[in-house]
Amino acid sequence: MSKKYVVGLGDNVVDYYQNQNVKYPGGNAVNFSVFAPKQLVDSYYVGSLAKDDDGELILNSLKDENVNTSF
């Protein structure tokens, strides 16, 4: 039996709460990709990320959650 996996494909955003000076990574595909490994499946994220601090925040957050970003 092959291992199941999911792919989150699409959008990503960074929510910035200026009054708290805090940023949170997110977006439908990012959130889905992060939730999936918690359900014992492999997870991949495919999407465009900027080469700036916000892009790094999203990329590092995905890696911290064991989401494969190799694509």
Secondary structure, 3 states (H helix, E strand, C coil): CCCCEEEEECCCEEEEECCCCEEEEECHHHHHHHHHHHHCCEEEEECCCCCCHHHHHHHHHHHHCCCECCC
